[in-house]
């Protein structure tokens, strides 16, 4: 079984829709304080809730990236 299939077996359509709705609700466009940081924090909290090691690192003022790591074979 390939990785894609393994992932699809672990997530439901409802989870994808819920996460997408949460992401769309976050104001993350130019002119909003901390631009993308709230998006990065939401993704980070989602990954952590799923047991995935992750962290948020600010790259520029208000602009952050999320780094996650899945360990395995």
mmCIF file of the N, C-alpha and C atoms, coordinates in Angstrom:
data_MODEL
# 
_entry.id   MODEL 
# 
loop_
_atom_site.group_PDB 
_atom_site.id 
_atom_site.type_symbol 
_atom_site.label_atom_id 
_atom_site.label_alt_id 
_atom_site.label_comp_id 
_atom_site.label_asym_id 
_atom_site.label_entity_id 
_atom_site.label_seq_id 
_atom_site.pdbx_PDB_ins_code 
_atom_site.Cartn_x 
_atom_site.Cartn_y 
_atom_site.Cartn_z 
_atom_site.occupancy 
_atom_site.B_iso_or_equiv 
_atom_site.pdbx_formal_charge 
_atom_site.auth_seq_id 
_atom_site.auth_comp_id 
_atom_site.auth_asym_id 
_atom_site.auth_atom_id 
_atom_site.pdbx_PDB_model_num 
ATOM 1   N N  . UNK A 1 1  ? 0.851   -1.188 0.000  1.00 0.00 ? 1  UNK A N  1 
ATOM 2   C CA . UNK A 1 1  ? 0.000   0.000  0.000  1.00 0.00 ? 1  UNK A CA 1 
ATOM 3   C C  . UNK A 1 1  ? 0.894   1.247  0.000  1.00 0.00 ? 1  UNK A C  1 
ATOM 4   N N  . UNK A 1 2  ? 0.562   2.203  -0.847 1.00 0.00 ? 2  UNK A N  1 
ATOM 5   C CA . UNK A 1 2  ? 1.380   3.412  -0.915 1.00 0.00 ? 2  UNK A CA 1 
ATOM 6   C C  . UNK A 1 2  ? 0.994   4.416  0.177  1.00 0.00 ? 2  UNK A C  1 
ATOM 7   N N  . UNK A 1 3  ? 1.836   5.417  0.363  1.00 0.00 ? 3  UNK A N  1 
ATOM 8   C CA . UNK A 1 3  ? 1.650   6.419  1.408  1.00 0.00 ? 3  UNK A CA 1 
ATOM 9   C C  . UNK A 1 3  ? 0.336   7.161  1.238  1.00 0.00 ? 3  UNK A C  1 
ATOM 10  N N  . UNK A 1 4  ? 0.009   7.504  0.004  1.00 0.00 ? 4  UNK A N  1 
ATOM 11  C CA . UNK A 1 4  ? -1.235  8.235  -0.266 1.00 0.00 ? 4  UNK A CA 1 
ATOM 12  C C  . UNK A 1 4  ? -2.436  7.452  0.255  1.00 0.00 ? 4  UNK A C  1 
ATOM 13  N N  . UNK A 1 5  ? -2.487  6.183  -0.028 1.00 0.00 ? 5  UNK A N  1 
ATOM 14  C CA . UNK A 1 5  ? -3.602  5.349  0.414  1.00 0.00 ? 5  UNK A CA 1 
ATOM 15  C C  . UNK A 1 5  ? -3.660  5.263  1.941  1.00 0.00 ? 5  UNK A C  1 
ATOM 16  N N  . UNK A 1 6  ? -2.501  5.160  2.582  1.00 0.00 ? 6  UNK A N  1 
ATOM 17  C CA . UNK A 1 6  ? -2.452  5.117  4.047  1.00 0.00 ? 6  UNK A CA 1 
ATOM 18  C C  . UNK A 1 6  ? -3.026  6.399  4.646  1.00 0.00 ? 6  UNK A C  1 
ATOM 19  N N  . UNK A 1 7  ? -2.673  7.528  4.054  1.00 0.00 ? 7  UNK A N  1 
ATOM 20  C CA . UNK A 1 7  ? -3.186  8.818  4.542  1.00 0.00 ? 7  UNK A CA 1 
ATOM 21  C C  . UNK A 1 7  ? -4.703  8.878  4.376  1.00 0.00 ? 7  UNK A C  1 
ATOM 22  N N  . UNK A 1 8  ? -5.181  8.490  3.208  1.00 0.00 ? 8  UNK A N  1 
ATOM 23  C CA . UNK A 1 8  ? -6.621  8.545  2.939  1.00 0.00 ? 8  UNK A CA 1 
ATOM 24  C C  . UNK A 1 8  ? -7.421  7.650  3.877  1.00 0.00 ? 8  UNK A C  1 
ATOM 25  N N  . UNK A 1 9  ? -6.817  6.607  4.385  1.00 0.00 ? 9  UNK A N  1 
ATOM 26  C CA . UNK A 1 9  ? -7.505  5.721  5.325  1.00 0.00 ? 9  UNK A CA 1 
ATOM 27  C C  . UNK A 1 9  ? -7.578  6.315  6.731  1.00 0.00 ? 9  UNK A C  1 
ATOM 28  N N  . UNK A 1 10 ? -6.780  7.349  6.995  1.00 0.00 ? 10 UNK A N  1 
ATOM 29  C CA . UNK A 1 10 ? -6.711  7.930  8.325  1.00 0.00 ? 10 UNK A CA 1 
ATOM 30  C C  . UNK A 1 10 ? -7.516  9.212  8.496  1.00 0.00 ? 10 UNK A C  1 
ATOM 31  N N  . UNK A 1 11 ? -8.082  9.731  7.438  1.00 0.00 ? 11 UNK A N  1 
ATOM 32  C CA . UNK A 1 11 ? -8.791  11.005 7.520  1.00 0.00 ? 11 UNK A CA 1 
ATOM 33  C C  . UNK A 1 11 ? -10.119 10.890 6.786  1.00 0.00 ? 11 UNK A C  1 
ATOM 34  N N  . UNK A 1 12 ? -11.130 11.523 7.366  1.00 0.00 ? 12 UNK A N  1 
ATOM 35  C CA . UNK A 1 12 ? -12.457 11.470 6.752  1.00 0.00 ? 12 UNK A CA 1 
ATOM 36  C C  . UNK A 1 12 ? -12.728 12.748 5.960  1.00 0.00 ? 12 UNK A C  1 
ATOM 37  N N  . UNK A 1 13 ? -13.689 12.658 5.094  1.00 0.00 ? 13 UNK A N  1 
ATOM 38  C CA . UNK A 1 13 ? -14.087 13.839 4.326  1.00 0.00 ? 13 UNK A CA 1 
ATOM 39  C C  . UNK A 1 13 ? -14.556 14.951 5.268  1.00 0.00 ? 13 UNK A C  1 
ATOM 40  N N  . UNK A 1 14 ? -15.272 14.585 6.322  1.00 0.00 ? 14 UNK A N  1 
ATOM 41  C CA . UNK A 1 14 ? -15.758 15.576 7.282  1.00 0.00 ? 14 UNK A CA 1 
ATOM 42  C C  . UNK A 1 14 ? -14.602 16.311 7.955  1.00 0.00 ? 14 UNK A C  1 
ATOM 43  N N  . UNK A 1 15 ? -13.514 15.597 8.257  1.00 0.00 ? 15 UNK A N  1 
ATOM 44  C CA . UNK A 1 15 ? -12.341 16.239 8.856  1.00 0.00 ? 15 UNK A CA 1 
ATOM 45  C C  . UNK A 1 15 ? -11.697 17.232 7.890  1.00 0.00 ? 15 UNK A C  1 
ATOM 46  N N  . UNK A 1 16 ? -11.622 16.862 6.630  1.00 0.00 ? 16 UNK A N  1 
ATOM 47  C CA . UNK A 1 16 ? -11.050 17.746 5.615  1.00 0.00 ? 16 UNK A CA 1 
ATOM 48  C C  . UNK A 1 16 ? -11.900 19.005 5.478  1.00 0.00 ? 16 UNK A C  1 
ATOM 49  N N  . UNK A 1 17 ? -13.206 18.832 5.428  1.00 0.00 ? 17 UNK A N  1 
ATOM 50  C CA . UNK A 1 17 ? -14.118 19.972 5.302  1.00 0.00 ? 17 UNK A CA 1 
ATOM 51  C C  . UNK A 1 17 ? -14.002 20.873 6.521  1.00 0.00 ? 17 UNK A C  1 
ATOM 52  N N  . UNK A 1 18 ? -13.974 20.287 7.717  1.00 0.00 ? 18 UNK A N  1 
ATOM 53  C CA . UNK A 1 18 ? -13.880 21.080 8.945  1.00 0.00 ? 18 UNK A CA 1 
ATOM 54  C C  . UNK A 1 18 ? -12.586 21.888 8.986  1.00 0.00 ? 18 UNK A C  1 
ATOM 55  N N  . UNK A 1 19 ? -11.466 21.249 8.682  1.00 0.00 ? 19 UNK A N  1 
ATOM 56  C CA . UNK A 1 19 ? -10.188 21.957 8.691  1.00 0.00 ? 19 UNK A CA 1 
ATOM 57  C C  . UNK A 1 19 ? -10.176 23.071 7.646  1.00 0.00 ? 19 UNK A C  1 
ATOM 58  N N  . UNK A 1 20 ? -10.698 22.788 6.471  1.00 0.00 ? 20 UNK A N  1 
ATOM 59  C CA . UNK A 1 20 ? -10.765 23.801 5.413  1.00 0.00 ? 20 UNK A CA 1 
ATOM 60  C C  . UNK A 1 20 ? -11.606 24.993 5.853  1.00 0.00 ? 20 UNK A C  1 
ATOM 61  N N  . UNK A 1 21 ? -12.751 24.733 6.475  1.00 0.00 ? 21 UNK A N  1 
ATOM 62  C CA . UNK A 1 21 ? -13.614 25.820 6.948  1.00 0.00 ? 21 UNK A CA 1 
ATOM 63  C C  . UNK A 1 21 ? -12.890 26.674 7.984  1.00 0.00 ? 21 UNK A C  1 
ATOM 64  N N  . UNK A 1 22 ? -12.184 26.024 8.905  1.00 0.00 ? 22 UNK A N  1 
ATOM 65  C CA . UNK A 1 22 ? -11.444 26.776 9.916  1.00 0.00 ? 22 UNK A CA 1 
ATOM 66  C C  . UNK A 1 22 ? -10.369 27.656 9.280  1.00 0.00 ? 22 UNK A C  1 
ATOM 67  N N  . UNK A 1 23 ? -9.671  27.112 8.304  1.00 0.00 ? 23 UNK A N  1 
ATOM 68  C CA . UNK A 1 23 ? -8.611  27.872 7.640  1.00 0.00 ? 23 UNK A CA 1 
ATOM 69  C C  . UNK A 1 23 ? -9.161  29.068 6.872  1.00 0.00 ? 23 UNK A C  1 
ATOM 70  N N  . UNK A 1 24 ? -10.284 28.874 6.192  1.00 0.00 ? 24 UNK A N  1 
ATOM 71  C CA . UNK A 1 24 ? -10.876 29.948 5.392  1.00 0.00 ? 24 UNK A CA 1 
ATOM 72  C C  . UNK A 1 24 ? -11.381 31.086 6.282  1.00 0.00 ? 24 UNK A C  1 
ATOM 73  N N  . UNK A 1 25 ? -11.791 30.768 7.485  1.00 0.00 ? 25 UNK A N  1 
ATOM 74  C CA . UNK A 1 25 ? -12.320 31.800 8.398  1.00 0.00 ? 25 UNK A CA 1 
ATOM 75  C C  . UNK A 1 25 ? -11.240 32.721 8.957  1.00 0.00 ? 25 UNK A C  1 
ATOM 76  N N  . UNK A 1 26 ? -9.998  32.306 8.903  1.00 0.00 ? 26 UNK A N  1 
ATOM 77  C CA . UNK A 1 26 ? -8.908  33.105 9.475  1.00 0.00 ? 26 UNK A CA 1 
ATOM 78  C C  . UNK A 1 26 ? -8.510  34.201 8.497  1.00 0.00 ? 26 UNK A C  1 
ATOM 79  N N  . UNK A 1 27 ? -8.501  35.424 8.987  1.00 0.00 ? 27 UNK A N  1 
ATOM 80  C CA . UNK A 1 27 ? -8.063  36.550 8.163  1.00 0.00 ? 27 UNK A CA 1 
ATOM 81  C C  . UNK A 1 27 ? -6.552  36.458 8.021  1.00 0.00 ? 27 UNK A C  1 
ATOM 82  N N  . UNK A 1 28 ? -6.089  36.283 6.794  1.00 0.00 ? 28 UNK A N  1 
ATOM 83  C CA . UNK A 1 28 ? -4.648  36.088 6.589  1.00 0.00 ? 28 UNK A CA 1 
ATOM 84  C C  . UNK A 1 28 ? -4.158  36.800 5.332  1.00 0.00 ? 28 UNK A C  1 
ATOM 85  N N  . UNK A 1 29 ? -4.742  37.913 5.039  1.00 0.00 ? 29 UNK A N  1 
ATOM 86  C CA . UNK A 1 29 ? -4.354  38.658 3.846  1.00 0.00 ? 29 UNK A CA 1 
ATOM 87  C C  . UNK A 1 29 ? -3.532  39.877 4.225  1.00 0.00 ? 29 UNK A C  1 
ATOM 88  N N  . UNK A 1 30 ? -2.905  40.484 3.243  1.00 0.00 ? 30 UNK A N  1 
ATOM 89  C CA . UNK A 1 30 ? -2.053  41.651 3.466  1.00 0.00 ? 30 UNK A CA 1 
ATOM 90  C C  . UNK A 1 30 ? -2.823  42.725 4.214  1.00 0.00 ? 30 UNK A C  1 
ATOM 91  N N  . UNK A 1 31 ? -2.196  43.290 5.226  1.00 0.00 ? 31 UNK A N  1 
ATOM 92  C CA . UNK A 1 31 ? -2.813  44.354 6.001  1.00 0.00 ? 31 UNK A CA 1 
ATOM 93  C C  . UNK A 1 31 ? -3.381  43.868 7.321  1.00 0.00 ? 31 UNK A C  1 
ATOM 94  N N  . UNK A 1 32 ? -3.535  42.560 7.481  1.00 0.00 ? 32 UNK A N  1 
ATOM 95  C CA . UNK A 1 32 ? -4.007  41.995 8.744  1.00 0.00 ? 32 UNK A CA 1 
ATOM 96  C C  . UNK A 1 32 ? -2.784  41.786 9.634  1.00 0.00 ? 32 UNK A C  1 
ATOM 97  N N  . UNK A 1 33 ? -2.854  42.242 10.896 1.00 0.00 ? 33 UNK A N  1 
ATOM 98  C CA . UNK A 1 33 ? -1.706  42.016 11.782 1.00 0.00 ? 33 UNK A CA 1 
ATOM 99  C C  . UNK A 1 33 ? -1.351  40.525 11.856 1.00 0.00 ? 33 UNK A C  1 
ATOM 100 N N  . UNK A 1 34 ? -0.085  40.238 11.842 1.00 0.00 ? 34 UNK A N  1 
ATOM 101 C CA . UNK A 1 34 ? 0.449   38.867 11.914 1.00 0.00 ? 34 UNK A CA 1 
ATOM 102 C C  . UNK A 1 34 ? 0.054   38.013 10.718 1.00 0.00 ? 34 UNK A C  1 
ATOM 103 N N  . UNK A 1 35 ? -0.320  38.626 9.653  1.00 0.00 ? 35 UNK A N  1 
ATOM 104 C CA . UNK A 1 35 ? -0.686  38.031 8.368  1.00 0.00 ? 35 UNK A CA 1 
ATOM 105 C C  . UNK A 1 35 ? -1.011  36.538 8.435  1.00 0.00 ? 35 UNK A C  1 
ATOM 106 N N  . UNK A 1 36 ? -0.011  35.670 8.333  1.00 0.00 ? 36 UNK A N  1 
ATOM 107 C CA . UNK A 1 36 ? -0.279  34.227 8.252  1.00 0.00 ? 36 UNK A CA 1 
ATOM 108 C C  . UNK A 1 36 ? -0.062  33.476 9.550  1.00 0.00 ? 36 UNK A C  1 
ATOM 109 N N  . UNK A 1 37 ? 0.338   34.157 10.614 1.00 0.00 ? 37 UNK A N  1 
ATOM 110 C CA . UNK A 1 37 ? 0.681   33.459 11.852 1.00 0.00 ? 37 UNK A CA 1 
ATOM 111 C C  . UNK A 1 37 ? -0.492  32.673 12.415 1.00 0.00 ? 37 UNK A C  1 
ATOM 112 N N  . UNK A 1 38 ? -1.700  33.208 12.360 1.00 0.00 ? 38 UNK A N  1 
ATOM 113 C CA . UNK A 1 38 ? -2.861  32.486 12.891 1.00 0.00 ? 38 UNK A CA 1 
ATOM 114 C C  . UNK A 1 38 ? -3.119  31.207 12.101 1.00 0.00 ? 38 UNK A C  1 
ATOM 115 N N  . UNK A 1 39 ? -2.893  31.242 10.799 1.00 0.00 ? 39 UNK A N  1 
ATOM 116 C CA . UNK A 1 39 ? -3.040  30.038 9.966  1.00 0.00 ? 39 UNK A CA 1 
ATOM 117 C C  . UNK A 1 39 ? -2.000  29.009 10.382 1.00 0.00 ? 39 UNK A C  1 
ATOM 118 N N  . UNK A 1 40 ? -0.769  29.437 10.549 1.00 0.00 ? 40 UNK A N  1 
ATOM 119 C CA . UNK A 1 40 ? 0.301   28.530 10.955 1.00 0.00 ? 40 UNK A CA 1 
ATOM 120 C C  . UNK A 1 40 ? 0.006   27.910 12.320 1.00 0.00 ? 40 UNK A C  1 
ATOM 121 N N  . UNK A 1 41 ? -0.504  28.712 13.230 1.00 0.00 ? 41 UNK A N  1 
ATOM 122 C CA . UNK A 1 41 ? -0.825  28.202 14.564 1.00 0.00 ? 41 UNK A CA 1 
ATOM 123 C C  . UNK A 1 41 ? -1.963  27.176 14.520 1.00 0.00 ? 41 UNK A C  1 
ATOM 124 N N  . UNK A 1 42 ? -2.959  27.411 13.670 1.00 0.00 ? 42 UNK A N  1 
ATOM 125 C CA . UNK A 1 42 ? -4.047  26.439 13.536 1.00 0.00 ? 42 UNK A CA 1 
ATOM 126 C C  . UNK A 1 42 ? -3.520  25.123 12.967 1.00 0.00 ? 42 UNK A C  1 
ATOM 127 N N  . UNK A 1 43 ? -2.713  25.195 11.936 1.00 0.00 ? 43 UNK A N  1 
ATOM 128 C CA . UNK A 1 43 ? -2.150  23.982 11.342 1.00 0.00 ? 43 UNK A CA 1 
ATOM 129 C C  . UNK A 1 43 ? -1.281  23.254 12.359 1.00 0.00 ? 43 UNK A C  1 
ATOM 130 N N  . UNK A 1 44 ? -0.486  23.994 13.101 1.00 0.00 ? 44 UNK A N  1 
ATOM 131 C CA . UNK A 1 44 ? 0.361   23.401 14.130 1.00 0.00 ? 44 UNK A CA 1 
ATOM 132 C C  . UNK A 1 44 ? -0.474  22.675 15.188 1.00 0.00 ? 44 UNK A C  1 
ATOM 133 N N  . UNK A 1 45 ? -1.533  23.309 15.646 1.00 0.00 ? 45 UNK A N  1 
ATOM 134 C CA . UNK A 1 45 ? -2.371  22.666 16.673 1.00 0.00 ? 45 UNK A CA 1 
ATOM 135 C C  . UNK A 1 45 ? -3.062  21.425 16.115 1.00 0.00 ? 45 UNK A C  1 
ATOM 136 N N  . UNK A 1 46 ? -3.454  21.470 14.838 1.00 0.00 ? 46 UNK A N  1 
ATOM 137 C CA . UNK A 1 46 ? -4.069  20.296 14.206 1.00 0.00 ? 46 UNK A CA 1 
ATOM 138 C C  . UNK A 1 46 ? -3.068  19.140 14.152 1.00 0.00 ? 46 UNK A C  1 
ATOM 139 N N  . UNK A 1 47 ? -1.858  19.421 13.714 1.00 0.00 ? 47 UNK A N  1 
ATOM 140 C CA . UNK A 1 47 ? -0.838  18.379 13.627 1.00 0.00 ? 47 UNK A CA 1 
ATOM 141 C C  . UNK A 1 47 ? -0.540  17.778 14.998 1.00 0.00 ? 47 UNK A C  1 
ATOM 142 N N  . UNK A 1 48 ? -0.395  18.628 16.004 1.00 0.00 ? 48 UNK A N  1 
ATOM 143 C CA . UNK A 1 48 ? -0.117  18.145 17.353 1.00 0.00 ? 48 UNK A CA 1 
ATOM 144 C C  . UNK A 1 48 ? -1.266  17.269 17.865 1.00 0.00 ? 48 UNK A C  1 
ATOM 145 N N  . UNK A 1 49 ? -2.506  17.668 17.601 1.00 0.00 ? 49 UNK A N  1 
ATOM 146 C CA . UNK A 1 49 ? -3.662  16.869 18.028 1.00 0.00 ? 49 UNK A CA 1 
ATOM 147 C C  . UNK A 1 49 ? -3.668  15.493 17.366 1.00 0.00 ? 49 UNK A C  1 
ATOM 148 N N  . UNK A 1 50 ? -3.063  15.403 16.193 1.00 0.00 ? 50 UNK A N  1 
ATOM 149 C CA . UNK A 1 50 ? -2.960  14.132 15.471 1.00 0.00 ? 50 UNK A CA 1 
ATOM 150 C C  . UNK A 1 50 ? -1.715  13.343 15.865 1.00 0.00 ? 50 UNK A C  1 
ATOM 151 N N  . UNK A 1 51 ? -0.947  13.875 16.832 1.00 0.00 ? 51 UNK A N  1 
ATOM 152 C CA . UNK A 1 51 ? 0.240   13.183 17.309 1.00 0.00 ? 51 UNK A CA 1 
ATOM 153 C C  . UNK A 1 51 ? 1.464   13.375 16.436 1.00 0.00 ? 51 UNK A C  1 
ATOM 154 N N  . UNK A 1 52 ? 1.451   14.432 15.637 1.00 0.00 ? 52 UNK A N  1 
ATOM 155 C CA . UNK A 1 52 ? 2.567   14.714 14.731 1.00 0.00 ? 52 UNK A CA 1 
ATOM 156 C C  . UNK A 1 52 ? 3.426   15.822 15.339 1.00 0.00 ? 52 UNK A C  1 
ATOM 157 N N  . UNK A 1 53 ? 4.710   15.553 15.479 1.00 0.00 ? 53 UNK A N  1 
ATOM 158 C CA . UNK A 1 53 ? 5.628   16.572 15.990 1.00 0.00 ? 53 UNK A CA 1 
ATOM 159 C C  . UNK A 1 53 ? 5.664   17.737 15.016 1.00 0.00 ? 53 UNK A C  1 
ATOM 160 N N  . UNK A 1 54 ? 5.453   18.943 15.544 1.00 0.00 ? 54 UNK A N  1 
ATOM 161 C CA . UNK A 1 54 ? 5.468   20.125 14.678 1.00 0.00 ? 54 UNK A CA 1 
ATOM 162 C C  . UNK A 1 54 ? 5.800   21.355 15.494 1.00 0.00 ? 54 UNK A C  1 
ATOM 163 N N  . UNK A 1 55 ? 6.183   22.396 14.779 1.00 0.00 ? 55 UNK A N  1 
ATOM 164 C CA . UNK A 1 55 ? 6.476   23.673 15.421 1.00 0.00 ? 55 UNK A CA 1 
ATOM 165 C C  . UNK A 1 55 ? 6.253   24.812 14.434 1.00 0.00 ? 55 UNK A C  1 
ATOM 166 N N  . UNK A 1 56 ? 6.005   25.990 14.995 1.00 0.00 ? 56 UNK A N  1 
ATOM 167 C CA . UNK A 1 56 ? 5.836   27.203 14.196 1.00 0.00 ? 56 UNK A CA 1 
ATOM 168 C C  . UNK A 1 56 ? 7.099   28.030 14.351 1.00 0.00 ? 56 UNK A C  1 
ATOM 169 N N  . UNK A 1 57 ? 7.618   28.516 13.240 1.00 0.00 ? 57 UNK A N  1 
ATOM 170 C CA . UNK A 1 57 ? 8.777   29.410 13.269 1.00 0.00 ? 57 UNK A CA 1 
ATOM 171 C C  . UNK A 1 57 ? 8.439   30.671 12.492 1.00 0.00 ? 57 UNK A C  1 
ATOM 172 N N  . UNK A 1 58 ? 8.636   31.811 13.151 1.00 0.00 ? 58 UNK A N  1 
ATOM 173 C CA . UNK A 1 58 ? 8.409   33.078 12.460 1.00 0.00 ? 58 UNK A CA 1 
ATOM 174 C C  . UNK A 1 58 ? 9.563   33.330 11.499 1.00 0.00 ? 58 UNK A C  1 
ATOM 175 N N  . UNK A 1 59 ? 9.239   33.613 10.265 1.00 0.00 ? 59 UNK A N  1 
ATOM 176 C CA . UNK A 1 59 ? 10.242  33.866 9.237  1.00 0.00 ? 59 UNK A CA 1 
ATOM 177 C C  . UNK A 1 59 ? 10.472  35.369 9.087  1.00 0.00 ? 59 UNK A C  1 
ATOM 178 N N  . UNK A 1 60 ? 9.385   36.116 9.011  1.00 0.00 ? 60 UNK A N  1 
ATOM 179 C CA . UNK A 1 60 ? 9.393   37.576 8.986  1.00 0.00 ? 60 UNK A CA 1 
ATOM 180 C C  . UNK A 1 60 ? 8.315   38.025 9.946  1.00 0.00 ? 60 UNK A C  1 
ATOM 181 N N  . UNK A 1 61 ? 8.227   39.313 10.199 1.00 0.00 ? 61 UNK A N  1 
ATOM 182 C CA . UNK A 1 61 ? 7.193   39.834 11.095 1.00 0.00 ? 61 UNK A CA 1 
ATOM 183 C C  . UNK A 1 61 ? 5.821   39.358 10.662 1.00 0.00 ? 61 UNK A C  1 
ATOM 184 N N  . UNK A 1 62 ? 5.169   38.575 11.511 1.00 0.00 ? 62 UNK A N  1 
ATOM 185 C CA . UNK A 1 62 ? 3.808   38.129 11.231 1.00 0.00 ? 62 UNK A CA 1 
ATOM 186 C C  . UNK A 1 62 ? 3.700   37.053 10.170 1.00 0.00 ? 62 UNK A C  1 
ATOM 187 N N  . UNK A 1 63 ? 4.814   36.557 9.698  1.00 0.00 ? 63 UNK A N  1 
ATOM 188 C CA . UNK A 1 63 ? 4.797   35.530 8.649  1.00 0.00 ? 63 UNK A CA 1 
ATOM 189 C C  . UNK A 1 63 ? 5.546   34.312 9.170  1.00 0.00 ? 63 UNK A C  1 
ATOM 190 N N  . UNK A 1 64 ? 4.795   33.262 9.368  1.00 0.00 ? 64 UNK A N  1 
ATOM 191 C CA . UNK A 1 64 ? 5.357   32.064 9.979  1.00 0.00 ? 64 UNK A CA 1 
ATOM 192 C C  . UNK A 1 64 ? 5.173   30.840 9.101  1.00 0.00 ? 64 UNK A C  1 
ATOM 193 N N  . UNK A 1 65 ? 6.057   29.877 9.297  1.00 0.00 ? 65 UNK A N  1 
ATOM 194 C CA . UNK A 1 65 ? 5.959   28.579 8.643  1.00 0.00 ? 65 UNK A CA 1 
ATOM 195 C C  . UNK A 1 65 ? 5.709   27.517 9.700  1.00 0.00 ? 65 UNK A C  1 
ATOM 196 N N  . UNK A 1 66 ? 5.107   26.415 9.282  1.00 0.00 ? 66 UNK A N  1 
ATOM 197 C CA . UNK A 1 66 ? 4.905   25.266 10.153 1.00 0.00 ? 66 UNK A CA 1 
ATOM 198 C C  . UNK A 1 66 ? 5.798   24.150 9.639  1.00 0.00 ? 66 UNK A C  1 
ATOM 199 N N  . UNK A 1 67 ? 6.500   23.527 10.567 1.00 0.00 ? 67 UNK A N  1 
ATOM 200 C CA . UNK A 1 67 ? 7.340   22.396 10.228 1.00 0.00 ? 67 UNK A CA 1 
ATOM 201 C C  . UNK A 1 67 ? 6.830   21.191 10.994 1.00 0.00 ? 67 UNK A C  1 
ATOM 202 N N  . UNK A 1 68 ? 6.498   20.135 10.268 1.00 0.00 ? 68 UNK A N  1 
ATOM 203 C CA . UNK A 1 68 ? 6.031   18.914 10.902 1.00 0.00 ? 68 UNK A CA 1 
ATOM 204 C C  . UNK A 1 68 ? 6.864   17.738 10.447 1.00 0.00 ? 68 UNK A C  1 
ATOM 205 N N  . UNK A 1 69 ? 6.918   16.723 11.297 1.00 0.00 ? 69 UNK A N  1 
ATOM 206 C CA . UNK A 1 69 ? 7.725   15.562 10.958 1.00 0.00 ? 69 UNK A CA 1 
ATOM 207 C C  . UNK A 1 69 ? 7.015   14.281 11.355 1.00 0.00 ? 69 UNK A C  1 
ATOM 208 N N  . UNK A 1 70 ? 6.903   13.400 10.386 1.00 0.00 ? 70 UNK A N  1 
ATOM 209 C CA . UNK A 1 70 ? 6.396   12.052 10.625 1.00 0.00 ? 70 UNK A CA 1 
ATOM 210 C C  . UNK A 1 70 ? 7.597   11.110 10.557 1.00 0.00 ? 70 UNK A C  1 
ATOM 211 N N  . UNK A 1 71 ? 7.823   10.398 11.615 1.00 0.00 ? 71 UNK A N  1 
ATOM 212 C CA . UNK A 1 71 ? 8.905   9.435  11.577 1.00 0.00 ? 71 UNK A CA 1 
ATOM 213 C C  . UNK A 1 71 ? 8.344   8.065  11.244 1.00 0.00 ? 71 UNK A C  1 
ATOM 214 N N  . UNK A 1 72 ? 9.138   7.270  10.653 1.00 0.00 ? 72 UNK A N  1 
ATOM 215 C CA . UNK A 1 72 ? 8.671   5.943  10.289 1.00 0.00 ? 72 UNK A CA 1 
ATOM 216 C C  . UNK A 1 72 ? 9.767   5.118  9.675  1.00 0.00 ? 72 UNK A C  1 
ATOM 217 N N  . UNK A 1 73 ? 9.371   4.103  9.003  1.00 0.00 ? 73 UNK A N  1 
ATOM 218 C CA . UNK A 1 73 ? 10.318  3.166  8.415  1.00 0.00 ? 73 UNK A CA 1 
ATOM 219 C C  . UNK A 1 73 ? 10.909  3.704  7.124  1.00 0.00 ? 73 UNK A C  1 
# 
